[in-house]
Amino acid sequence: MLACLGITMGIAFASNLFTFYVFYEFLTFGTYPLVIHKQTETSFEAGKKYLFYSLFGAALILLGIIAVFWNSNTLVFNPGGILKQNLISLTVGRMIFLVFFFGFGVKAAVFPLHSWLPSAMTAPTPVSALFHAVAVVKSGVFAIFRLMYFVFSPELVKTMGLQLPVLWIASLTIILSSLFAVYQQNIKKRLAYSTISQLSYIVLGFAFFSPDGIKGALLHMINHALLKITLFFCVGNIILRTGLNEVNELNGIGKKMPITATCFTLASIGLVGVPPTNGFVSKWFLSMGSLEAGETVYIIVLMISALLTAAYLLPICIRSFFFQESDKIKHQKNLEPSAKMLVPVIILAGLSLYLGFYYSIPMVLIEKTVEILLKL
């Protein structure tokens, strides 16, 4: 896990496509042992699936890198884009963009390249948190950000008529994955489909090419990380102490694990986007970004997704506190884990609430980034 965090830092600080690609693929092989950690038949199958999807994406990315170098003679990231409109035809530019988008779309889990992520939930819960909040999927959406703003430029993407397809794919991913989450009974898989949906919020914000849209996308990268780590850590506590994995088994768990269930509830309402949590702030900026871009229809997409998020998370919270305890936990005493497992969850849940009130703290750096990107 430490190696994966180091590799992720390499992805963040890479100044050119080649270095970015090297670290991006190191991440695949660094995380593979974590997926198969339990060494069961299911985990090995999940590992194979993860490698297949990731290597398919890697092949597309490498093809795109060769095409970029062939047409520009450089791979160094440039805020105005490596590729220039006067040096490349629309057809070639569209092909390069799509090759990159679907290559990076594997780790960003856009439809139809998403199915490896729910399968990878066979990994231990801390690994799930790493996958969903910090390293793998966030590297995918960060790569799409690099693609649209540093390899291409917003103007070039619009000229090539690629903005609308990206918005459509992101919207489709948001709605469909939210619907799939509603019908998942395994709690980790429900959170996995939730991640797929939330990632495309970020892609949607980047594709608006508006100041508030970019601010919302970058802020949601941070906010979603805090919220999703909290949710996975809470689920990890529940699984460790009770062995329960199914949603319909969690009746009354809040009476036996009140701190864990309270933190889960706080993170859930944050992911829905209820004020004053940090999730509300980033979704507000995304909505404003949609208005700035003149793409008001996508506010409806965000609202539908918020309702669906409530539909798959809040019933768990209601079951936890207001339903009679299930037979599996009814006669057990307080099931809360030790302070070593509770304190991190409390801190994360508290940070989610704190950044809802004081969102200006991360926004200072985000605003500087947006200013450079759009040259405001």
C-alpha positions as CSV (number, residue, x, y, z in Angstrom):
1,M,0.0,0.0,0.0
2,L,2.9,2.3,0.8
3,A,4.3,1.6,-2.7
4,C,1.0,2.4,-4.3
5,L,0.8,5.8,-2.5
6,G,4.3,6.6,-3.7
7,I,3.3,5.6,-7.3
8,T,0.2,7.8,-7.0
9,M,2.5,10.8,-6.1
10,G,4.5,10.0,-9.2
11,I,1.3,10.2,-11.3
12,A,0.4,13.5,-9.7
13,F,3.8,15.2,-10.3
14,A,4.6,13.7,-13.8
15,S,5.4,16.6,-16.2
16,N,5.1,14.6,-19.4
17,L,3.0,11.8,-20.9
18,F,5.7,9.2,-20.9
19,T,6.5,9.6,-17.2
20,F,2.8,9.7,-16.5
21,Y,2.3,6.5,-18.4
22,V,5.1,4.7,-16.6
23,F,3.8,5.5,-13.1
24,Y,0.2,4.9,-14.3
25,E,1.1,1.3,-15.3
26,F,3.2,0.8,-12.2
27,L,0.0,1.4,-10.3
28,T,-1.7,-1.5,-12.0
29,F,1.0,-3.9,-11.0
30,G,1.4,-2.4,-7.5
31,T,-2.3,-2.8,-6.8
32,Y,-2.8,-6.3,-8.3
33,P,-1.3,-8.1,-5.2
34,L,-3.8,-6.2,-3.1
35,V,-6.7,-7.4,-5.1
36,I,-5.7,-11.0,-4.8
37,H,-4.6,-10.6,-1.1
38,K,-7.1,-13.2,0.2
39,Q,-5.8,-15.8,-2.4
40,T,-9.2,-17.3,-2.8
41,E,-10.6,-18.4,-6.2
42,T,-12.9,-15.4,-6.3
43,S,-10.0,-13.0,-5.6
44,F,-7.8,-14.6,-8.3
45,E,-10.7,-14.2,-10.8
46,A,-11.1,-10.6,-9.7
47,G,-7.4,-10.0,-10.2
48,K,-7.4,-11.5,-13.7
49,K,-10.3,-9.3,-14.6
50,Y,-8.5,-6.2,-13.2
51,L,-5.4,-7.0,-15.1
52,F,-7.3,-7.7,-18.4
53,Y,-9.1,-4.4,-18.2
54,S,-6.1,-2.4,-17.1
55,L,-3.7,-3.8,-19.8
56,F,-6.4,-3.2,-22.4
57,G,-6.5,0.4,-21.3
58,A,-2.7,0.6,-21.2
59,A,-2.5,-0.6,-24.8
60,L,-4.9,2.2,-25.9
61,I,-2.9,4.8,-23.9
62,L,0.4,3.8,-25.5
63,L,-1.1,4.0,-28.9
64,G,-2.3,7.5,-28.1
65,I,1.1,8.6,-26.8
66,I,2.8,7.4,-30.0
67,A,0.2,9.4,-32.0
68,V,0.7,12.5,-29.9
69,F,4.5,12.4,-30.3
70,W,4.1,11.7,-34.1
71,N,2.0,14.8,-34.5
72,S,3.7,17.2,-32.1
73,N,7.2,15.9,-31.5
74,T,6.8,16.5,-27.7
75,L,5.1,14.8,-24.8
76,V,5.5,17.6,-22.2
77,F,2.3,18.7,-20.6
78,N,1.2,22.2,-21.5
79,P,-1.8,24.1,-20.0
80,G,-2.7,25.2,-23.6
81,G,-2.5,21.6,-24.9
82,I,0.3,19.7,-26.6
83,L,-1.8,19.3,-29.8
84,K,-2.6,22.4,-31.8
85,Q,-5.5,22.8,-34.1
86,N,-3.5,24.1,-37.0
87,L,-1.1,21.0,-36.8
88,I,-3.7,18.2,-36.7
89,S,-6.8,17.3,-38.7
90,L,-10.1,16.9,-37.0
91,T,-10.4,13.2,-37.8
92,V,-6.9,12.3,-36.4
93,G,-7.5,14.5,-33.4
94,R,-10.8,12.8,-32.6
95,M,-9.3,9.4,-32.9
96,I,-6.4,10.3,-30.6
97,F,-8.8,11.7,-28.0
98,L,-11.1,8.7,-28.1
99,V,-8.2,6.3,-27.8
100,F,-6.9,8.2,-24.7
101,F,-10.4,8.7,-23.2
102,F,-11.3,5.0,-23.2
103,G,-7.8,4.0,-22.2
104,F,-8.0,6.3,-19.1
105,G,-11.7,5.4,-18.8
106,V,-10.8,2.0,-17.5
107,K,-9.4,3.2,-14.2
108,A,-12.0,6.0,-14.2
109,A,-14.6,3.3,-14.4
110,V,-16.8,4.9,-17.1
111,F,-19.4,2.7,-18.8
112,P,-18.9,0.2,-20.3
113,L,-15.4,-0.2,-18.8
114,H,-16.5,-0.3,-15.2
115,S,-17.2,-4.0,-14.3
116,W,-13.7,-4.7,-12.9
117,L,-14.3,-2.3,-9.9
118,P,-17.2,-4.2,-8.2
119,S,-15.4,-7.4,-8.8
120,A,-12.3,-6.0,-7.0
121,M,-14.4,-5.7,-3.8
122,T,-13.1,-9.2,-2.8
123,A,-10.1,-7.3,-1.6
124,P,-9.8,-6.4,2.1
125,T,-11.7,-3.2,3.2
126,P,-8.6,-1.0,3.6
127,V,-7.6,-1.9,0.0
128,S,-11.2,-1.0,-1.1
129,A,-10.7,2.4,0.5
130,L,-7.4,2.8,-1.4
131,F,-9.0,1.9,-4.7
132,H,-12.1,4.0,-4.3
133,A,-10.7,7.2,-2.7
134,V,-7.0,7.7,-3.2
135,A,-5.1,5.8,-5.8
136,V,-6.6,3.8,-8.7
137,V,-9.9,5.4,-9.7
138,K,-8.8,9.0,-8.9
139,S,-5.7,8.4,-11.1
140,G,-8.2,7.6,-13.9
141,V,-10.2,10.8,-13.6
142,F,-7.0,12.8,-13.1
143,A,-5.7,11.4,-16.3
144,I,-8.9,12.5,-18.1
145,F,-8.3,15.9,-16.6
146,R,-4.8,15.9,-18.0
147,L,-6.1,14.8,-21.4
148,M,-8.7,17.5,-21.8
149,Y,-6.6,20.4,-20.5
150,F,-2.9,19.5,-21.1
151,V,-2.8,17.2,-24.1
152,F,-5.8,18.8,-25.8
153,S,-7.3,22.1,-24.8
154,P,-10.9,23.0,-24.0
155,E,-11.2,24.9,-27.3
156,L,-9.8,22.0,-29.3
157,V,-12.2,19.5,-27.7
158,K,-15.1,21.8,-28.4
159,T,-14.0,22.3,-32.0
160,M,-13.7,18.6,-32.6
161,G,-17.3,18.1,-31.3
162,L,-16.1,15.9,-28.4
163,Q,-17.5,17.8,-25.5
164,L,-21.0,16.5,-25.9
165,P,-20.1,12.8,-26.1
166,V,-18.0,13.1,-23.0
167,L,-20.9,14.8,-21.1
168,W,-23.3,12.1,-22.4
169,I,-21.0,9.2,-21.3
170,A,-20.4,10.7,-17.9
171,S,-24.2,11.3,-17.4
172,L,-25.0,7.7,-18.5
173,T,-22.4,6.4,-16.1
174,I,-23.8,8.5,-13.2
175,I,-27.4,7.4,-13.7
176,L,-26.9,3.7,-14.6
177,S,-24.4,3.0,-11.8
178,S,-26.7,4.7,-9.3
179,L,-29.5,2.5,-10.4
180,F,-27.3,-0.6,-10.1
181,A,-26.3,0.5,-6.6
182,V,-29.9,0.6,-5.5
183,Y,-30.3,-3.1,-6.3
184,Q,-27.0,-4.4,-4.7
185,Q,-27.5,-6.3,-1.5
186,N,-23.8,-6.7,-0.8
187,I,-22.8,-3.5,1.0
188,K,-19.3,-3.3,-0.5
189,K,-20.6,-3.7,-4.0
190,R,-23.3,-1.1,-3.3
191,L,-20.4,1.3,-2.4
192,A,-18.5,0.2,-5.5
193,Y,-21.3,1.2,-7.8
194,S,-21.6,4.4,-5.8
195,T,-18.0,5.2,-6.6
196,I,-18.5,4.6,-10.3
197,S,-21.3,7.2,-10.2
198,Q,-19.4,9.8,-8.1
199,L,-16.3,9.5,-10.4
200,S,-18.3,10.6,-13.4
201,Y,-19.5,13.7,-11.4
202,I,-15.8,14.7,-11.6
203,V,-15.5,13.9,-15.3
204,L,-18.8,15.9,-15.9
205,G,-17.3,18.9,-14.1
206,F,-14.1,18.9,-16.1
207,A,-16.1,18.5,-19.4
208,F,-18.2,21.7,-18.6
209,F,-15.0,23.7,-19.3
210,S,-16.3,26.4,-17.0
211,P,-14.6,27.9,-13.9
212,D,-17.1,26.6,-11.4
213,G,-17.3,23.3,-13.2
214,I,-13.6,22.7,-12.8
215,K,-13.7,24.0,-9.2
216,G,-16.5,21.5,-8.4
217,A,-14.7,18.6,-10.1
218,L,-11.4,19.2,-8.2
219,L,-13.2,19.8,-4.9
220,H,-15.2,16.7,-5.4
221,M,-12.0,14.7,-5.8
222,I,-11.1,15.7,-2.3
223,N,-14.6,15.5,-0.8
224,H,-15.5,12.1,-2.3
225,A,-12.2,10.7,-1.0
226,L,-13.0,11.7,2.6
227,L,-16.6,10.5,2.4
228,K,-15.8,7.2,0.7
229,I,-12.9,6.3,3.0
230,T,-15.3,7.0,5.9
231,L,-17.9,4.7,4.5
232,F,-15.5,1.9,3.7
233,F,-13.9,2.1,7.1
234,C,-17.3,2.0,8.8
235,V,-18.2,-1.1,6.7
236,G,-14.9,-2.6,7.6
237,N,-15.6,-2.2,11.3
238,I,-19.0,-3.8,10.8
239,I,-17.6,-6.8,8.8
240,L,-14.8,-7.3,11.3
241,R,-17.0,-7.3,14.4
242,T,-20.1,-9.0,13.0
243,G,-19.2,-10.7,9.8
244,L,-22.3,-9.2,8.2
245,N,-22.0,-8.2,4.5
246,E,-25.6,-7.9,3.3
247,V,-27.7,-4.8,3.6
248,N,-30.8,-6.7,4.9
249,E,-28.6,-8.1,7.8
250,L,-27.8,-4.7,9.2
251,N,-31.0,-4.1,11.0
252,G,-30.4,-2.5,14.4
253,I,-26.6,-2.4,13.9
254,G,-26.6,1.3,15.1
255,K,-27.8,0.2,18.5
256,K,-24.8,-2.1,18.9
257,M,-22.2,0.1,17.1
258,P,-23.6,3.7,17.6
259,I,-20.3,5.5,16.8
260,T,-19.6,3.5,13.6
261,A,-23.3,3.9,12.4
262,T,-23.3,7.6,13.2
263,C,-20.2,8.2,11.1
264,F,-21.6,6.1,8.3
265,T,-24.8,8.2,8.4
266,L,-22.8,11.5,8.3
267,A,-20.8,10.3,5.3
268,S,-23.9,9.0,3.6
269,I,-25.7,12.4,3.8
270,G,-22.5,14.0,2.6
271,L,-22.4,11.8,-0.5
272,V,-26.1,12.6,-1.1
273,G,-25.2,16.3,-1.0
274,V,-27.1,17.5,2.0
275,P,-25.8,20.7,3.6
276,P,-23.7,21.5,5.6
277,T,-21.5,18.6,4.6
278,N,-18.6,18.9,2.1
279,G,-20.5,16.8,-0.5
280,F,-23.0,19.6,-0.8
281,V,-20.4,22.2,-1.5
282,S,-18.7,20.4,-4.4
283,K,-22.1,19.4,-6.0
284,W,-23.2,23.1,-5.7
285,F,-20.1,24.2,-7.7
286,L,-20.8,21.5,-10.2
287,S,-24.4,22.8,-10.6
288,M,-23.1,26.3,-11.0
289,G,-20.6,25.1,-13.5
290,S,-23.4,23.5,-15.5
291,L,-25.2,26.9,-15.6
292,E,-22.0,28.7,-16.6
293,A,-21.5,26.4,-19.5
294,G,-25.1,26.8,-20.6
295,E,-25.6,23.0,-20.1
296,T,-28.6,23.3,-17.7
297,V,-29.9,19.8,-18.5
298,Y,-27.1,18.3,-16.5
299,I,-28.4,19.8,-13.3
300,I,-31.3,17.4,-13.7
301,V,-28.8,14.6,-14.0
302,L,-27.1,15.7,-10.8
303,M,-30.5,15.9,-9.0
304,I,-31.6,12.5,-10.2
305,S,-28.3,11.0,-9.0
306,A,-28.7,12.7,-5.6
307,L,-32.1,11.1,-5.2
308,L,-30.8,7.7,-6.2
309,T,-27.8,8.1,-3.8
310,A,-30.3,8.8,-1.1
311,A,-32.2,5.7,-2.2
312,Y,-29.2,3.3,-1.8
313,L,-27.5,4.8,1.3
314,L,-30.2,6.2,3.6
315,P,-32.1,3.0,3.9
316,I,-29.0,1.5,5.5
317,C,-28.9,4.3,8.0
318,I,-32.6,3.9,8.8
319,R,-32.2,0.2,9.2
320,S,-29.3,0.8,11.6
321,F,-31.1,2.9,14.1
322,F,-34.9,2.3,13.7
323,F,-35.2,-1.4,12.9
324,Q,-35.2,-4.2,15.5
325,E,-31.8,-5.9,15.8
326,S,-31.3,-8.9,13.6
327,D,-31.0,-12.3,15.2
328,K,-27.3,-12.4,14.4
329,I,-26.5,-9.5,16.7
330,K,-29.6,-9.4,19.0
331,H,-28.0,-11.0,22.0
332,Q,-24.5,-9.5,21.7
333,K,-23.3,-6.5,23.7
334,N,-21.5,-3.4,22.4
335,L,-19.8,-4.4,19.2
336,E,-17.7,-1.2,18.6
337,P,-14.1,-2.0,17.7
338,S,-11.1,-0.6,19.6
339,A,-10.1,3.0,19.6
340,K,-7.5,2.3,17.0
341,M,-10.2,1.6,14.5
342,L,-12.8,4.1,15.7
343,V,-10.6,7.3,16.0
344,P,-9.7,7.4,12.2
345,V,-13.3,7.0,11.3
346,I,-14.4,9.8,13.7
347,I,-11.6,12.1,12.3
348,L,-12.6,11.5,8.7
349,A,-16.3,12.0,9.4
350,G,-15.4,15.2,11.3
351,L,-13.3,16.5,8.5
352,S,-16.2,15.9,6.0
353,L,-18.4,18.1,8.2
354,Y,-15.6,20.7,8.8
355,L,-14.9,21.1,5.1
356,G,-18.5,21.7,4.5
357,F,-18.2,24.9,6.6
358,Y,-14.7,25.8,5.7
359,Y,-14.5,24.7,2.1
360,S,-12.3,27.8,1.4
361,I,-9.3,25.9,2.7
362,P,-8.8,23.6,-0.3
363,M,-10.5,26.2,-2.6
364,V,-7.4,28.5,-2.3
365,L,-5.3,26.1,-4.3
366,I,-8.1,25.1,-6.6
367,E,-8.9,28.7,-7.6
368,K,-5.2,29.2,-8.5
369,T,-5.3,26.0,-10.6
370,V,-8.5,27.2,-12.4
371,E,-6.9,30.6,-13.0
372,I,-3.9,29.1,-14.7
373,L,-6.0,26.7,-16.8
374,L,-8.5,29.2,-18.1
375,K,-6.2,32.2,-18.0
376,L,-8.9,34.3,-16.3
